[in-house]
Amino acid sequence: MQTSFTDAQLQDPDTRSSNTILRTCVHCGFCTATCPTFVLLGDELDSPRGRIYLIKDMLEKGAPATEEVVRHVDRCLSCLSCMTTCPSGVNYMHLVDHARRYIEESYARPWPDRILRRVLGTVLPRPGRFRLALAAARLGRPLQALLPGQGPTVKRLRAMLQLAPARLPPAGNSAAPRIHPAEGTRRGRVALLTGCAQTVLAPSINEATIRLLTRMGIEVVVTADQGCCGALNHHMGQHDPAMALARANIDAWSREIDGEGLDAIVVNASGCGTTVKDYGFMFRAEPGNWPERAARVAERTRDISEVLLQFGYEPSRPGPGLTVAYHAACSLQHGQKVTAAPKQLLAKAGFTVREPAEAHLCCGSAGTYNIMQPEIAAQLRDRKRANLERTGAVLVASGNIGCLTQLGNGSLPAIHTVELLDWMAGGPPPAGLPAA
């Protein structure tokens, strides 16, 4: 694709990167076949190729984003299925992230939109605030039918209330800073990203991760001062808050790398893993030694399934005789290119693993997407649930809290892969298992 950025525009590192990405695209259209929004809506502008044209035009003009551009970019899930399909290697992730930052800085959204995005960006990444918000949502849930009208703001408020769980698990202490010693001879040392929303919605995931790793002889460090990875803010174009959260994590993990050292930084929420693995790119133009430190963190970051394979996971119980439908989170299969490891581990643990039709299509969670675009998200959720049910499985396994929340409350219980693996290696049975 030809571009026409000026020399002055190309001084900006984001524009320079986007120029390279745009020039890689050859207009082939392979991406349209695997794009969830194009599959549903059939609009070229709701395909990666169409959005690339819109983003190119917006960035080249250097003018404020238009309502049309914002509408179609907002509908993008950032599922990155297009990157798996693209034969030319177009890095759509970096391009659409740049577009979202540009939109955030240049476009005046309607005030209800601005308020909601600000609330999401300040509440979700902070577990204390998020827990309070969910408590309030539970109180407001019975009143959602009284919300007036069918406008976008009302639909988003209803979506938030519907996503709020009926009850929250106890907070637990798995996110508290401490060192969890390895059982027996220490074979490795890792840091664990405990995350933000996951620690509130399902602290059992971190608990299972710590139990399983320490039982395998791996010391697990939960560092002080770490927190949200920054993905939620980053994908809403909120650049400065995202970078501040990422800096705190880089600082915290760099102290461990420079101290006793780390074999890996373990992430058990794949949406977070995709962002942390991209810290090197995010900090490439920061002053001082930030690029080097961010790259070191990114290079050590691994999904929990990658670490379990590396250290030789072995079950200690007979197989449970359960058939599991494996839901490949987009951030894991498309963002991190981790596809085989979770299925291999589940099979090793004695589960019969089945994959649904259209496994490449997003479930509609996508960070805050199921709040900001509730109608499209609901269509994708229902489509995904139907495909999962057709496998004949009795439960769904996945490696991302967003997907588990989106697919939960369906006909099949949705359980994190690591909780199933921990159970088969001596841990307690996960909540929500189907009755024998």
C-alpha positions in Angstrom: 0.0 0.0 0.0 1.4 3.4 -0.9 1.5 6.1 1.7 2.1 9.8 1.6 3.3 10.9 5.1 5.4 14.0 5.3 8.9 14.0 6.6 7.7 16.0 9.6 5.0 13.4 10.3 7.5 10.5 10.1 9.5 12.1 13.0 6.8 10.7 15.3 7.8 7.1 16.2 4.1 5.9 16.2 3.5 7.4 12.7 6.8 5.9 11.5 5.8 2.5 12.7 2.3 2.8 11.2 3.8 3.9 7.9 5.8 0.7 7.8 2.8 -1.4 8.7 0.6 0.2 6.1 3.2 -0.3 3.4 3.2 -4.0 4.2 -0.5 -4.4 3.3 -1.2 -5.7 -0.2 -5.0 -5.3 -0.1 -5.4 -9.1 -0.6 -8.5 -9.3 1.6 -7.7 -12.7 3.3 -8.3 -10.9 6.6 -12.0 -10.3 5.8 -12.9 -14.0 6.0 -11.7 -14.4 9.6 -12.8 -11.0 11.0 -15.7 -11.5 13.4 -17.3 -8.1 12.7 -17.1 -8.5 9.0 -18.6 -12.0 9.3 -21.5 -10.6 11.3 -22.0 -7.2 9.6 -20.8 -7.7 6.1 -19.5 -4.1 5.9 -16.1 -3.6 4.3 -15.4 -0.8 6.7 -15.9 -3.3 9.5 -13.1 -5.5 8.2 -9.4 -5.1 8.9 -8.8 -4.0 5.3 -11.5 -1.4 5.5 -10.2 -0.1 8.8 -6.7 0.0 7.5 -7.9 2.4 4.7 -9.7 4.6 7.3 -6.7 4.7 9.6 -4.3 5.5 6.8 -6.5 8.4 5.6 -6.9 9.7 9.1 -3.2 9.6 10.0 -2.1 11.1 6.7 -4.5 14.0 6.9 -3.4 14.7 10.5 -6.9 16.1 11.2 -9.2 15.1 14.1 -10.8 11.7 13.7 -14.2 11.7 12.2 -17.3 10.0 13.6 -17.2 7.4 10.8 -13.6 6.4 11.5 -14.3 6.3 15.3 -17.4 4.1 14.7 -15.6 1.5 12.7 -12.4 1.4 14.8 -14.5 1.2 18.0 -16.2 -1.9 16.5 -12.9 -3.7 16.1 -12.4 -6.3 18.8 -8.6 -6.4 18.6 -9.0 -10.2 18.4 -6.0 -10.2 15.9 -7.5 -13.1 13.9 -6.5 -11.0 10.9 -2.9 -11.2 11.9 -3.0 -15.0 11.9 -4.6 -15.0 8.5 -2.5 -12.3 6.8 0.1 -13.7 4.4 2.0 -10.4 4.4 2.6 -10.2 8.1 0.7 -6.9 8.6 1.0 -5.9 12.3 -2.6 -4.8 12.7 -2.3 -4.8 16.5 0.2 -1.9 16.5 -1.7 0.0 13.8 -5.1 -0.1 15.5 -3.5 0.7 18.9 -2.0 3.8 17.3 -5.3 4.7 15.8 -7.0 4.4 19.2 -4.5 6.7 20.8 -4.9 9.2 18.0 -8.7 9.0 18.3 -8.6 9.5 22.1 -6.4 12.6 21.7 -8.2 14.2 18.7 -11.9 13.2 18.8 -14.6 14.8 21.1 -16.8 11.9 22.1 -20.3 12.5 23.4 -20.2 13.2 27.1 -21.8 10.0 28.3 -19.2 8.1 26.2 -16.4 10.1 27.8 -17.6 9.5 31.3 -18.1 5.8 30.8 -14.7 5.3 29.3 -13.1 7.3 32.1 -14.9 5.2 34.7 -13.8 2.0 33.1 -10.3 3.2 32.8 -10.0 4.2 36.4 -12.1 1.4 38.1 -11.3 -1.9 36.3 -7.5 -1.8 36.7 -7.8 -1.3 40.5 -9.1 -4.3 42.4 -10.4 -2.3 45.4 -12.4 0.0 43.2 -13.6 -2.8 41.0 -14.9 -4.8 44.0 -16.9 -1.8 45.2 -18.3 -1.3 41.7 -19.4 -4.9 41.4 -21.1 -4.7 44.8 -23.0 -1.6 43.6 -23.8 -3.3 40.4 -25.4 -6.3 42.2 -27.6 -3.9 44.1 -28.6 -2.2 40.9 -29.1 -5.3 38.8 -32.8 -5.7 39.7 -33.5 -2.2 38.6 -32.1 -2.5 35.1 -35.5 -3.0 33.5 -36.4 0.5 34.8 -33.6 2.2 32.8 -35.4 4.4 30.2 -34.9 4.2 26.5 -32.8 2.1 24.1 -29.9 4.5 23.5 -26.3 3.3 23.4 -25.6 4.6 27.0 -28.6 2.7 28.4 -27.6 -0.5 26.5 -24.0 -0.2 27.9 -25.3 0.3 31.5 -27.5 -2.8 31.1 -24.5 -4.8 29.8 -22.5 -3.8 32.8 -25.2 -4.8 35.2 -25.7 -8.2 33.4 -22.0 -9.0 33.4 -21.7 -8.4 37.2 -21.7 -11.7 39.0 -24.5 -12.6 41.4 -21.9 -13.1 44.1 -18.2 -12.5 44.5 -15.7 -15.0 45.9 -13.8 -14.0 49.1 -10.8 -11.8 48.3 -8.2 -14.3 49.4 -4.5 -13.3 49.7 -3.0 -14.7 46.5 -2.3 -11.2 45.3 -0.4 -10.2 48.5 3.3 -9.6 48.0 5.3 -12.6 49.2 7.5 -15.4 48.1 5.8 -18.8 47.7 8.6 -21.4 48.2 9.1 -24.4 46.0 8.3 -27.8 47.4 11.3 -30.0 47.5 14.3 -29.0 45.4 13.9 -25.7 43.7 13.9 -26.1 39.9 13.0 -22.6 38.9 12.0 -19.1 40.0 9.2 -17.1 38.5 7.2 -13.9 39.1 3.4 -14.1 38.8 1.3 -11.3 37.4 -1.7 -11.4 39.7 -3.6 -8.9 37.6 -6.6 -6.7 38.4 -10.1 -7.8 37.4 -9.1 -11.5 37.7 -8.1 -11.1 41.4 -11.7 -9.9 42.1 -13.7 -12.1 39.8 -11.7 -15.4 40.2 -8.9 -15.4 42.8 -9.0 -19.2 42.6 -7.1 -18.9 39.3 -4.0 -17.4 40.9 -4.3 -19.7 43.8 -4.3 -22.8 41.5 -1.4 -21.3 39.6 0.7 -20.9 42.8 -0.2 -24.3 44.1 0.7 -26.1 40.9 4.0 -24.3 40.3 5.3 -24.7 43.8 4.3 -28.3 43.8 6.4 -28.7 40.6 9.4 -27.2 42.4 9.1 -23.6 41.2 9.4 -20.7 43.5 6.7 -18.1 42.8 7.3 -14.5 43.6 4.4 -12.0 43.9 6.2 -8.7 43.8 5.2 -5.6 45.7 4.1 -2.6 43.5 2.9 -4.7 40.5 -0.6 -4.3 39.3 -2.7 -4.1 36.2 -0.7 -4.7 33.0 -2.2 -1.7 31.3 -4.1 -3.5 28.6 -7.5 -2.1 29.4 -6.3 1.5 29.2 -4.1 0.8 26.3 -6.9 -0.6 24.1 -9.1 2.4 24.9 -6.4 4.7 23.7 -5.6 6.0 27.2 -1.9 6.1 26.6 -0.5 7.8 29.7 -2.5 5.7 32.3 -1.5 2.5 30.4 2.2 3.4 30.4 2.1 4.3 34.1 0.7 0.9 35.0 3.3 -0.8 32.7 6.2 1.2 34.3 5.2 0.0 37.8 5.3 -3.6 36.6 8.6 -3.1 34.8 10.1 -1.6 37.9 8.8 -4.4 40.2 10.0 -7.2 37.9 13.3 -5.6 37.1 14.2 -5.7 40.8 13.7 -9.4 40.7 15.6 -9.9 37.4 18.5 -7.9 38.8 18.4 -9.7 42.1 18.0 -13.4 42.3 16.8 -13.6 38.7 13.7 -14.9 37.1 13.2 -17.9 34.7 9.9 -16.4 33.6 7.2 -13.8 34.3 4.1 -16.0 34.4 0.8 -14.6 33.2 -2.4 -16.7 33.5 -4.8 -14.2 31.8 -3.9 -14.3 28.1 -5.2 -10.8 27.4 -2.6 -9.5 29.9 0.1 -11.7 28.5 -0.3 -10.3 25.0 0.3 -6.8 26.3 3.2 -7.6 28.6 4.9 -9.4 25.8 4.6 -6.2 23.8 6.2 -3.9 26.5 9.4 -3.8 24.4 7.5 -2.2 21.6 5.4 0.1 23.8 8.6 1.5 25.4 10.8 1.6 22.3 10.9 5.4 22.2 11.0 6.1 25.9 14.0 8.0 27.2 16.7 6.5 29.4 17.0 2.8 29.9 13.2 2.1 29.6 13.5 0.4 26.2 16.1 -2.1 27.5 14.3 -2.8 30.8 10.9 -3.2 29.0 12.4 -5.6 26.5 13.9 -7.7 29.2 10.5 -8.1 30.9 8.8 -8.8 27.6 11.4 -11.5 26.7 10.8 -13.3 30.0 7.0 -13.2 29.9 5.3 -16.6 29.3 1.7 -17.8 29.4 1.2 -20.3 32.2 0.7 -23.1 29.7 4.2 -22.4 28.2 5.8 -22.6 31.6 4.0 -25.8 32.6 5.3 -27.5 29.4 8.8 -26.1 29.9 9.0 -27.6 33.4 7.3 -30.9 32.6 3.8 -30.9 34.0 2.7 -34.3 35.2 -0.7 -35.3 36.7 -0.9 -37.3 39.9 -4.4 -38.5 39.6 -6.2 -40.8 37.2 -8.0 -39.0 34.3 -11.4 -37.7 35.3 -13.2 -39.1 32.2 -14.5 -35.6 31.2 -14.8 -34.2 27.8 -13.6 -30.6 27.6 -14.3 -28.1 24.9 -11.2 -26.0 24.6 -11.9 -22.3 23.9 -8.8 -20.7 22.4 -8.8 -17.1 23.7 -8.0 -14.7 20.8 -5.2 -13.1 22.8 -3.5 -16.5 23.3 -4.0 -18.1 19.8 -3.7 -14.9 17.7 -1.9 -12.5 20.0 0.8 -14.8 21.5 0.6 -17.6 18.9 0.2 -20.2 21.7 -2.1 -22.8 20.3 -0.9 -26.4 21.1 0.3 -26.1 24.7 -3.0 -25.8 26.5 -4.6 -28.7 24.6 -1.5 -30.9 25.1 -1.6 -30.2 28.8 -5.3 -31.0 29.1 -4.9 -34.2 27.2 -1.9 -35.2 29.4 -4.1 -34.5 32.5 -6.6 -37.1 31.2 -9.3 -34.9 29.6 -10.8 -35.6 26.2 -10.2 -32.4 24.4 -12.5 -31.1 21.6 -12.3 -27.9 19.6 -15.5 -26.1 18.4 -16.2 -25.0 14.9 -15.1 -21.5 14.1 -12.5 -21.7 16.8 -10.7 -18.7 15.3 -13.7 -16.4 16.0 -13.8 -14.2 19.1 -16.4 -14.8 21.9 -17.1 -11.1 22.1 -15.4 -10.3 25.4 -12.3 -8.4 24.2 -11.6 -6.4 27.3 -14.3 -3.8 27.6 -15.9 -4.6 24.2 -18.8 -6.5 25.8 -19.7 -3.3 27.6 -19.0 -0.8 24.9 -20.4 -2.8 22.0 -23.0 -5.0 23.8 -25.1 -6.0 20.7 -22.2 -7.3 18.6 -20.7 -8.9 21.7 -23.9 -10.8 22.5 -24.2 -12.1 18.9 -20.6 -13.4 19.1 -21.2 -14.9 22.6 -24.3 -16.8 21.5 -22.5 -18.0 18.3 -19.5 -19.2 20.4 -21.7 -20.9 23.0 -23.6 -22.8 20.3 -20.4 -24.0 18.7 -19.0 -25.1 22.1 -22.3 -27.0 22.9 -22.1 -28.9 19.6 -18.8 -30.5 20.6 -20.7 -32.7 23.2 -18.4 -31.5 26.0 -19.5 -31.2 29.6 -17.4 -28.1 30.3 -15.4 -25.3 28.6 -11.7 -24.7 29.4 -10.0 -21.4 28.5 -7.0 -19.4 29.6 -8.5 -15.9 29.9 -10.7 -14.4 32.5 -12.5 -12.2 30.0 -13.6 -15.2 28.0 -14.6 -17.1 31.1 -16.8 -14.2 32.2 -18.3 -13.8 28.8 -19.1 -17.5 28.3 -20.1 -18.2 31.9 -23.8 -18.6 32.8 -24.3 -20.6 29.6 -25.3 -24.3 29.5 -21.6 -25.3 30.0 -19.5 -24.3 33.0 -16.4 -22.4 32.0 -13.2 -23.1 34.0 -9.7 -21.9 33.6 -7.3 -24.4 32.2 -4.8 -24.1 35.1 -7.5 -24.9 37.6 -8.2 -28.2 35.8 -4.5 -29.0 35.6 -4.0 -28.2 39.3 -6.9 -30.5 40.2 -5.4 -33.4 38.3 -2.0 -32.7 39.9 -3.3 -32.9 43.5 -5.2 -29.6 44.0 -8.9 -29.2 44.9 -11.6 -29.7 42.3 -12.5 -26.3 40.7 -15.8 -24.7 41.5 -18.4 -25.3 38.8 -17.5 -28.8 37.8 -20.4 -30.7 36.3 -21.9 -33.4 38.5 -20.5 -36.8 37.9 
